């Protein structure tokens, strides 16, 4: 149930203790801290975090903010053993403090948010570490809080994010992975279009969930819905607001390339290629291959770029599809060169990795 639990780990709740839900000044501090995290301005977070903690010393907002910062600062945090342990400790602390909030009916809605986020993040870590039993256990706990969120949705637009993601993925995920259908027989029914509508409400009206709602909608429109223009609109806004965030920049370039807007993508790609750390080079090489192949019609240069991408290891969450893109590009180049055997080999390799609906259709059309 990776996709059903994955979305939970990025929920950013309306932070309160007894009265914080109505404490606008502190909410603004939290918002400012989150914006700095998204924009990779990590040094600016600590002064704000100290102010928040001084006013609400025992609140789960404090460890959750630290966990979210580690998530972005050491992306992917699962690959950093020291930070991964610290990250999980902060999440457990968040859960422990959220349990205290659950005891009071006034703070129970926010407790659901923090507990949902904490369990979701932990489930994701276990999933990436291939510990499916622990991931499933945490995912089930998160699911219970998602259901609570449906009750609170009308009172607070932040809950539209979790409810929308659930409504969408409880339908979409079994469609893409039929093997899990028996496992979700007792899950609450979903509605894909309603889920998209709810996430859009969160992207427009939410405060703390606005950015994640926009980002997830963009990814859904790229991967599943093939609505590249809508994805580009969300990602263009995110890239403008958070110019230092390489993940938002990466997905923005992807959207422009899928739209065929190669010249518009060029300045963003030139900026992105300066990121030589982590998993970003694989994306840059893949994007270069797409431009060379589809825009400049240089199959030789495109093949070199795709091969360079394939020499880079991919991250299962963020860059796996770029290996699939690269293999598919090499398959098309082989076809134009009249080498059907090599094209078949490359398309079969792409098939093992591809999750994007459009790419899966291209592969199946050739291999059928």
PyMOL commands that set and color helices and strands:
alter all, ss='L'
color gray80, all
select helices_A, chain A and resi 2-10+20-22+24-38+42-55+60-73+77-79+81-102+105-128+132-155+159-176+178-184+192-205+210-225+228-241+246-258+262-272+280-295+299-310+320-336+340-353+357-367
alter helices_A, ss='H'
color red, helices_A
deselect
rebuild
show_as cartoon
